[in-house]
Amino acid sequence: MELLSVLKTRFEKNPSRHAGIAWDAVAARLKDNAVALGALLAMEDSGGEPDVIGQDDGRFLFCDCARESPAGRRSTCYDAQARTARKEHAPESSAMEMAAAMGIELLSEAQYRALQELGEFDSKTSSWIATPPEVRALGGALFCDRRYGKVFVYHNGVQSYYAARGFRGLLRV
């Protein structure tokens, strides 16, 4: 399968992202796992460049490792409620809707910061992150980027969307 070849090549080119993890173990977990392969293909097709970034409870963690927020997932507001509440110029989708359709989850702030320890991401773009319910209830959502060698967390109204803001996803396999 072509996708597995792309994933293997990326895995082998970036060993610092997954120290102590063998490709054969990852490939064995992916073999015959149509749901995971479908999610990874959606991540790849939308520009995410997924790669293994660690393990959690015995599951491999795949994350979008494209240098900038995936191009095929930009110009989205935060969630469906925000999208449908827009009176004008509503985007076609939202970060939460797209992630659900792809079978992935938005990164948390901690996961985003951990990803930034593996490389420099979002130096020209920004990415929506999972927003705590108490912030969302007040009409806000969080996003992150990396500028000046630092990771910043910001807030915006959930209905906002920008050409340079997308989202990064996480898949547990």
C-alpha positions as a Markdown table, in Angstrom:
| # | Residue | x | y | z |
|---|---|---|---|---|
| 1 | Met | 0.0 | 0.0 | 0.0 |
| 2 | Glu | 1.3 | 3.4 | -1.0 |
| 3 | Leu | 0.3 | 5.1 | 2.3 |
| 4 | Leu | 2.3 | 2.7 | 4.4 |
| 5 | Ser | 5.3 | 3.4 | 2.2 |
| 6 | Val | 4.9 | 7.1 | 2.7 |
| 7 | Leu | 4.5 | 6.7 | 6.5 |
| 8 | Lys | 7.5 | 4.4 | 6.7 |
| 9 | Thr | 9.7 | 6.8 | 4.8 |
| 10 | Arg | 8.6 | 9.7 | 7.0 |
| 11 | Phe | 9.1 | 7.5 | 10.1 |
| 12 | Glu | 12.7 | 6.6 | 9.1 |
| 13 | Lys | 13.6 | 10.2 | 8.2 |
| 14 | Asn | 12.5 | 11.5 | 11.6 |
| 15 | Pro | 13.8 | 9.1 | 14.3 |
| 16 | Ser | 13.9 | 11.8 | 17.0 |
| 17 | Arg | 10.1 | 12.0 | 17.0 |
| 18 | His | 9.7 | 8.4 | 18.1 |
| 19 | Ala | 12.8 | 7.2 | 19.9 |
| 20 | Gly | 12.6 | 3.5 | 21.0 |
| 21 | Ile | 9.7 | 2.7 | 18.7 |
| 22 | Ala | 10.3 | 0.2 | 15.8 |
| 23 | Trp | 8.5 | 0.6 | 12.5 |
| 24 | Asp | 7.7 | -3.1 | 12.4 |
| 25 | Ala | 5.6 | -2.7 | 15.5 |
| 26 | Val | 3.8 | 0.3 | 14.0 |
| 27 | Ala | 3.2 | -1.5 | 10.7 |
| 28 | Ala | 1.8 | -4.6 | 12.5 |
| 29 | Arg | -0.7 | -2.4 | 14.4 |
| 30 | Leu | -1.8 | -0.7 | 11.1 |
| 31 | Lys | -2.1 | -3.9 | 9.1 |
| 32 | Asp | -5.7 | -4.7 | 8.5 |
| 33 | Asn | -6.8 | -1.7 | 10.5 |
| 34 | Ala | -9.0 | 0.0 | 8.0 |
| 35 | Val | -10.3 | 2.7 | 10.4 |
| 36 | Ala | -6.8 | 3.8 | 11.3 |
| 37 | Leu | -5.6 | 3.7 | 7.7 |
| 38 | Gly | -8.6 | 5.7 | 6.6 |
| 39 | Ala | -7.9 | 8.4 | 9.2 |
| 40 | Leu | -4.2 | 8.5 | 8.3 |
| 41 | Leu | -5.0 | 8.8 | 4.6 |
| 42 | Ala | -7.3 | 11.7 | 5.4 |
| 43 | Met | -4.6 | 13.3 | 7.5 |
| 44 | Glu | -2.1 | 12.8 | 4.6 |
| 45 | Asp | -4.5 | 13.9 | 1.9 |
| 46 | Ser | -5.2 | 17.2 | 3.7 |
| 47 | Gly | -1.5 | 18.0 | 4.0 |
| 48 | Gly | -0.9 | 16.9 | 7.6 |
| 49 | Glu | 2.1 | 14.6 | 7.0 |
| 50 | Pro | 1.3 | 12.3 | 10.0 |
| 51 | Asp | 4.1 | 10.6 | 11.9 |
| 52 | Val | 4.4 | 8.7 | 15.1 |
| 53 | Ile | 5.3 | 11.0 | 18.0 |
| 54 | Gly | 5.1 | 8.5 | 20.9 |
| 55 | Gln | 3.0 | 6.0 | 22.8 |
| 56 | Asp | 0.2 | 6.3 | 25.3 |
| 57 | Asp | -1.3 | 3.3 | 27.1 |
| 58 | Gly | 0.3 | 1.0 | 24.6 |
| 59 | Arg | -1.1 | 2.8 | 21.6 |
| 60 | Phe | 1.0 | 4.6 | 19.0 |
| 61 | Leu | 0.3 | 8.3 | 18.7 |
| 62 | Phe | 0.2 | 9.7 | 15.2 |
| 63 | Cys | 0.2 | 13.5 | 14.8 |
| 64 | Asp | 0.3 | 16.0 | 11.9 |
| 65 | Cys | 3.9 | 16.9 | 11.6 |
| 66 | Ala | 3.7 | 19.3 | 8.6 |
| 67 | Arg | 5.8 | 22.3 | 9.1 |
| 68 | Glu | 2.7 | 24.6 | 8.9 |
| 69 | Ser | -0.9 | 23.9 | 9.8 |
| 70 | Pro | -2.3 | 21.4 | 7.2 |
| 71 | Ala | -3.3 | 23.4 | 4.1 |
| 72 | Gly | -6.4 | 21.3 | 3.5 |
| 73 | Arg | -7.8 | 22.1 | 6.9 |
| 74 | Arg | -7.5 | 25.9 | 7.1 |
| 75 | Ser | -10.2 | 28.6 | 6.9 |
| 76 | Thr | -12.4 | 26.8 | 9.4 |
| 77 | Cys | -14.1 | 28.2 | 12.5 |
| 78 | Tyr | -14.0 | 26.1 | 15.7 |
| 79 | Asp | -17.1 | 24.0 | 15.7 |
| 80 | Ala | -20.5 | 23.3 | 14.0 |
| 81 | Gln | -22.4 | 25.6 | 16.4 |
| 82 | Ala | -20.1 | 28.5 | 15.5 |
| 83 | Arg | -20.2 | 27.8 | 11.8 |
| 84 | Thr | -24.0 | 27.7 | 11.7 |
| 85 | Ala | -24.3 | 30.8 | 13.9 |
| 86 | Arg | -22.4 | 32.9 | 11.3 |
| 87 | Lys | -24.8 | 35.3 | 9.6 |
| 88 | Glu | -22.5 | 35.9 | 6.6 |
| 89 | His | -19.6 | 34.1 | 4.9 |
| 90 | Ala | -19.8 | 30.9 | 6.9 |
| 91 | Pro | -17.0 | 28.5 | 6.1 |
| 92 | Glu | -17.7 | 25.1 | 4.6 |
| 93 | Ser | -16.8 | 23.3 | 7.7 |
| 94 | Ser | -15.3 | 23.6 | 11.2 |
| 95 | Ala | -12.2 | 22.2 | 12.8 |
| 96 | Met | -14.3 | 19.9 | 15.1 |
| 97 | Glu | -16.5 | 18.7 | 12.3 |
| 98 | Met | -13.6 | 17.9 | 10.1 |
| 99 | Ala | -11.7 | 16.1 | 12.8 |
| 100 | Ala | -14.7 | 14.0 | 13.7 |
| 101 | Ala | -15.2 | 13.1 | 10.0 |
| 102 | Met | -11.5 | 12.2 | 9.7 |
| 103 | Gly | -11.6 | 10.1 | 12.9 |
| 104 | Ile | -9.0 | 12.2 | 14.7 |
| 105 | Glu | -9.0 | 14.6 | 17.6 |
| 106 | Leu | -7.7 | 18.1 | 18.0 |
| 107 | Leu | -4.5 | 18.5 | 20.0 |
| 108 | Ser | -4.8 | 19.7 | 23.6 |
| 109 | Glu | -2.5 | 22.5 | 24.7 |
| 110 | Ala | -0.2 | 20.0 | 26.4 |
| 111 | Gln | 0.0 | 17.9 | 23.2 |
| 112 | Tyr | 0.6 | 20.9 | 21.1 |
| 113 | Arg | 3.5 | 22.0 | 23.4 |
| 114 | Ala | 4.9 | 18.4 | 23.3 |
| 115 | Leu | 4.8 | 18.4 | 19.5 |
| 116 | Gln | 6.8 | 21.7 | 19.5 |
| 117 | Glu | 9.5 | 19.8 | 21.5 |
| 118 | Leu | 10.0 | 17.6 | 18.4 |
| 119 | Gly | 10.4 | 20.4 | 15.9 |
| 120 | Glu | 9.3 | 23.9 | 15.0 |
| 121 | Phe | 5.8 | 24.0 | 13.7 |
| 122 | Asp | 3.3 | 26.8 | 12.8 |
| 123 | Ser | 5.9 | 29.6 | 12.4 |
| 124 | Lys | 3.7 | 31.2 | 9.7 |
| 125 | Thr | 0.3 | 29.6 | 10.5 |
| 126 | Ser | -1.7 | 28.8 | 13.6 |
| 127 | Ser | -3.7 | 25.8 | 14.7 |
| 128 | Trp | -7.0 | 25.5 | 16.7 |
| 129 | Ile | -6.6 | 23.3 | 19.8 |
| 130 | Ala | -9.1 | 21.5 | 21.9 |
| 131 | Thr | -10.7 | 24.2 | 24.0 |
| 132 | Pro | -11.9 | 23.7 | 27.6 |
| 133 | Pro | -15.7 | 23.6 | 27.9 |
| 134 | Glu | -15.8 | 26.6 | 30.2 |
| 135 | Val | -14.0 | 28.7 | 27.6 |
| 136 | Arg | -16.2 | 27.4 | 24.8 |
| 137 | Ala | -19.3 | 28.1 | 26.8 |
| 138 | Leu | -18.3 | 31.8 | 26.9 |
| 139 | Gly | -18.0 | 31.8 | 23.1 |
| 140 | Gly | -14.2 | 31.5 | 22.9 |
| 141 | Ala | -11.8 | 29.0 | 21.5 |
| 142 | Leu | -8.0 | 28.5 | 21.8 |
| 143 | Phe | -5.3 | 28.3 | 19.1 |
| 144 | Cys | -1.6 | 28.1 | 19.1 |
| 145 | Asp | 1.5 | 29.0 | 17.0 |
| 146 | Arg | 5.2 | 29.3 | 17.4 |
| 147 | Arg | 6.9 | 32.7 | 17.1 |
| 148 | Tyr | 10.2 | 34.1 | 18.3 |
| 149 | Gly | 11.2 | 30.7 | 19.5 |
| 150 | Lys | 8.2 | 30.4 | 21.8 |
| 151 | Val | 4.9 | 28.6 | 21.7 |
| 152 | Phe | 1.9 | 31.0 | 22.3 |
| 153 | Val | -1.7 | 30.2 | 23.2 |
| 154 | Tyr | -4.3 | 32.7 | 22.2 |
| 155 | His | -8.1 | 33.0 | 22.2 |
| 156 | Asn | -10.5 | 34.1 | 19.6 |
| 157 | Gly | -14.3 | 33.9 | 19.1 |
| 158 | Val | -15.4 | 30.5 | 17.9 |
| 159 | Gln | -16.9 | 32.0 | 14.7 |
| 160 | Ser | -13.7 | 33.4 | 13.5 |
| 161 | Tyr | -11.7 | 31.8 | 10.7 |
| 162 | Tyr | -8.5 | 32.8 | 8.8 |
| 163 | Ala | -6.7 | 31.5 | 5.8 |
| 164 | Ala | -3.6 | 30.8 | 7.9 |
| 165 | Arg | -5.4 | 29.0 | 10.7 |
| 166 | Gly | -6.2 | 25.3 | 10.6 |
| 167 | Phe | -5.8 | 22.5 | 13.0 |
| 168 | Arg | -3.5 | 19.6 | 13.8 |
| 169 | Gly | -4.9 | 16.2 | 14.6 |
| 170 | Leu | -4.0 | 13.2 | 16.8 |
| 171 | Leu | -4.8 | 9.6 | 16.1 |
| 172 | Arg | -4.3 | 6.8 | 18.7 |
| 173 | Val | -3.6 | 3.4 | 17.1 |
